[in-house]
C-alpha cells in the first residue's frame, strides 16, 4: 500500500519539484548570491519552529493509554519514549536531507557545483534535521522557554544573514557556508560536533518529561487525529488554538452608534487577547506580501511564488477570521443581535479585510522600494489575492460537515475515486487559493485565470450561503 501511494502520489510531486528546480527560473534563484543567506534563515527558522511546535505537540507522543501506562511505570522515559522520538527524527531528517539533496543536485546537474559539495550539503541537511529533532524535543520539555529561545534564534539568524562576517561563528551560519559551490569541510566538522553533543543530551531531556504534559499532548493529538480522519481539518486545528489570556480587562463590545465600528473593535480586541496567534498571523500576511512582490521580479518562478503567497495568506488570516466563523455558525438560526445573517457576516469581515489591506499594502510598497520594482502590479495582485482569500475563508466557514453522499464509492476503471473526492472536498479552499495565488501572479499576462478563480469562489460562497442550515 505504501509503495502504491508513493508511486501514484509522491513520485509525480517529486518530479514536478525537480523540474521546477532545474528550470531556468529555479536555477537563477538557487545560484543567486542571496541563496546562502536564505539558507541561514531557513535553517534557523526550522530550528525555531521546532522549538515552538514542541510546546503543543512534541516528538515524544504516544496514544493516551500507553502514555499513562509507561509514564507511571518505573521504567525510565529515555527507554519508553525513545521509539516515537526516533521515528519523528527519522522523518524530519529524511525530509531535510531530501530537500538539501534536491538543491545540490539541481546545481550539480547544471554545472554550478561539484558532486562532492552536493554530497556535503546533503550531509549538512541530515545534521540540520537531527538538530531540529532535538530542538523539537527541547520545546516539549521546556515549553515556557521555547518561545523566547526561538525568537532569539531568529534574531541572531537575521543578524548573521545581514552580516556575513558572523557566519563562521554561528550554527546556522555553518549551514549557509556549506551551500553548494562555496562549501567548506570545516563547517561540516563543526556542525557534526554540535549535533553529537545535542544527541547526547536526548536521554536527559526524555527523563525530564512530566506526566501531565505527556497526557495532555497525547489527548490533544488523539482528538486532532480523529477530526482529521473525518476530513474535519478546521476542527483539528482548533484543538491546538491558544486560549485567550491577554487583555481580559479590555471591553470588547462598546456603545458606539456605528454598528460596523462596534464589530470592528470587538474583533480587534478578540484578536489581541491571543497575542501569539496575532503576531504569527501578521508575520504570515507580511510573508505573503513579500512573496507576491517577488513573483513579479525578473527570472523568478512567478506562479510558484504566487501559489505560496496564497497558501501563506490563507493560513495567516486564520487568527483574524474568528468572527466570520462565529457568524457562519449562527447563520440560519434566530437572530442573536437583531440584525440579519448577511449583515452579521459582513460586519465580521471588516476586521480581517482591514488588516489584510493594511499589511499587504505596506509590505508590497516597502519590498518594491527595496528591490527597485514598480509597485503598481504587485499592489493590484496582492489586493485581489487578499479579497479572494477572505472569500475562501468565508466559504470554508460555511462548508459544514462532510455530506453523506460523498461517502458512497465512485467506481472507475482505475479504481474507487471516493477517497480522492473526499480529500478534494476537505481541501477545496486550500487548492483554490493556491491556484488563485498563481493566477494573481500571472494576472497581467493572463487575466482570464484570475477571473475564473474569482467566479468559482463567488459561486461556491453563494451556494454554501444558500444551503446553510
Residue pairs with C-beta under 8 A, 6 or more apart in sequence:
17 102
18 102
18 105
18 106
20 26
20 301
20 304
21 27
21 30
21 102
21 103
21 106
22 106
22 109
22 110
23 301
24 299
25 299
25 300
25 301
26 106
26 301
27 106
27 107
27 110
27 112
28 299
28 300
29 35
29 299
29 300
29 301
30 103
30 106
30 107
30 112
31 107
31 110
31 112
31 181
35 179
36 167
36 176
36 177
36 179
36 182
37 161
37 164
37 176
38 161
39 175
39 176
39 179
40 157
40 160
40 161
40 167
40 172
40 173
40 175
40 176
41 157
41 158
41 161
41 172
43 128
43 157
43 171
43 172
43 175
43 176
44 153
44 154
44 156
44 157
44 160
44 172
45 154
45 157
46 96
46 128
46 132
47 128
47 131
47 132
47 135
47 150
47 153
47 172
48 135
48 149
48 150
48 151
48 153
48 154
48 157
49 150
50 92
50 132
50 133
50 135
50 136
50 139
51 135
51 136
51 138
51 139
51 146
51 147
51 149
51 150
51 153
52 139
52 146
52 147
52 150
53 136
53 139
54 135
54 136
54 137
54 138
54 139
54 140
54 141
54 143
54 146
55 139
55 140
55 143
55 146
55 147
56 217
56 220
56 240
57 217
57 220
57 221
57 240
58 136
58 137
58 139
58 140
58 141
58 217
59 84
59 85
59 88
59 89
59 133
59 136
59 137
59 140
60 77
60 81
60 84
60 85
60 137
60 140
60 206
60 209
60 214
61 67
61 84
61 214
61 217
61 218
61 221
62 70
62 81
62 84
62 218
63 218
63 222
64 215
64 218
64 219
64 222
67 214
67 215
67 218
68 211
68 215
70 77
70 80
70 81
71 77
71 80
71 209
71 211
71 214
71 215
72 211
73 80
76 203
76 206
76 207
77 206
77 207
77 209
78 202
78 203
78 204
78 206
78 207
81 206
81 209
81 214
82 206
85 133
85 137
85 202
85 206
88 133
88 136
89 129
89 130
89 133
92 129
92 132
92 133
92 136
93 126
93 129
93 130
93 133
94 129
95 129
96 125
96 126
96 128
96 129
96 132
97 122
97 125
97 126
97 129
98 125
99 125
100 121
100 122
100 124
100 125
100 126
100 128
101 118
101 121
101 122
101 125
103 121
103 180
104 113
104 117
104 118
104 119
104 121
104 122
104 180
105 118
107 113
107 118
107 180
107 181
108 114
108 115
108 118
108 180
112 180
112 181
113 180
113 181
117 180
117 181
117 182
117 183
118 180
120 178
120 183
120 185
120 188
121 178
121 179
121 180
121 183
123 188
124 174
124 175
124 178
124 187
124 188
124 191
127 188
127 191
127 192
127 195
128 175
128 191
130 195
130 198
130 199
131 171
131 194
131 195
131 198
134 198
134 199
134 201
134 202
134 205
137 202
137 205
137 206
138 146
138 205
139 146
139 150
140 209
140 213
140 217
141 205
141 208
141 209
143 213
147 276
153 172
156 170
156 172
157 170
157 172
159 166
160 166
160 167
160 170
160 172
160 173
160 176
161 176
166 173
167 173
167 174
167 176
167 177
168 174
168 177
168 187
171 190
171 191
171 194
174 187
174 190
174 191
175 187
175 191
177 183
177 184
177 187
178 184
178 187
178 188
178 191
220 239
220 240
223 236
223 239
224 236
224 237
224 239
224 240
225 236
227 233
227 235
227 236
227 239
228 236
230 402
231 402
231 422
231 423
231 425
231 426
232 401
232 402
232 426
233 426
233 427
234 396
237 318
241 274
241 277
242 274
242 276
242 277
243 274
244 270
244 273
244 274
245 273
245 274
246 272
246 273
246 274
246 275
247 269
247 272
247 273
248 273
250 269
250 272
250 273
251 269
252 265
252 266
252 269
252 270
253 262
253 266
254 262
254 265
254 266
256 262
256 265
259 339
259 343
259 347
260 347
260 350
262 347
263 323
263 347
263 348
263 350
263 351
264 347
264 350
264 351
264 354
266 323
267 320
267 322
267 323
267 348
267 350
267 351
267 352
268 351
270 322
270 323
271 277
271 278
271 281
271 319
271 320
271 322
271 351
272 278
274 319
277 318
277 319
278 319
280 316
280 319
281 316
281 317
281 318
281 319
281 320
282 316
282 355
282 359
283 316
284 312
284 313
284 315
284 316
285 312
285 313
285 316
285 317
285 355
285 356
285 359
285 360
285 363
286 359
286 363
287 309
287 312
287 316
288 309
288 310
288 312
288 313
288 316
288 360
288 382
288 385
289 309
289 359
289 360
289 362
289 363
289 364
289 367
289 382
290 363
290 367
291 305
291 306
291 308
291 309
291 312
292 305
292 306
292 309
292 360
292 364
292 378
292 381
292 382
292 385
292 437
292 440
292 441
293 363
293 364
293 367
293 368
293 371
293 373
293 378
293 382
294 300
294 305
294 367
294 371
295 302
295 303
295 305
295 306
295 309
295 378
295 381
295 441
296 302
296 373
296 377
296 378
296 381
296 441
297 371
297 373
302 441
302 442
303 438
303 441
303 442
304 438
305 441
306 381
306 385
306 437
306 438
306 439
306 440
306 441
306 442
307 434
307 435
307 437
307 438
307 441
308 437
309 382
309 385
309 437
309 440
309 441
310 385
310 389
310 433
310 434
310 435
310 436
310 437
310 438
310 440
311 430
311 433
311 434
311 437
313 356
313 385
313 386
313 389
313 433
313 437
314 389
314 392
314 393
314 429
314 430
314 433
317 352
317 356
317 389
317 390
317 393
318 393
320 351
320 352
320 355
320 356
321 352
321 390
321 393
321 397
323 347
323 348
323 349
323 351
323 352
324 345
324 348
324 349
324 352
324 393
324 394
324 397
325 397
326 348
327 341
327 344
327 345
327 348
327 397
328 345
328 394
328 397
328 398
328 468
329 397
330 336
330 341
330 344
331 341
331 344
331 345
331 398
331 465
331 468
332 341
332 468
332 469
335 341
335 344
337 344
339 347
341 468
345 394
349 390
349 394
352 390
352 393
353 386
353 387
353 390
356 386
356 389
356 390
357 383
357 386
360 382
360 383
360 386
361 379
361 382
361 383
364 375
364 378
364 379
364 382
365 375
365 379
367 373
367 378
368 374
368 375
368 378
369 375
377 443
377 444
380 443
381 440
381 441
381 443
381 444
382 440
384 440
384 443
384 450
384 454
385 436
385 437
385 440
388 433
388 436
388 440
388 453
388 454
388 457
389 433
389 436
391 457
391 458
391 461
392 429
392 432
392 433
392 436
392 457
393 429
394 461
395 428
395 429
395 457
395 460
395 461
395 464
396 429
398 461
398 464
398 465
398 468
399 428
399 429
399 464
400 464
400 468
400 469
402 422
402 425
402 426
403 425
406 418
406 421
406 422
406 425
407 418
407 422
408 418
409 416
409 418
410 416
410 417
410 418
410 421
424 431
428 460
432 453
432 456
432 457
432 460
435 449
435 453
436 450
436 453
436 454
436 457
438 449
439 446
439 449
439 450
439 452
439 453
440 450
442 449
442 450
443 449
443 450
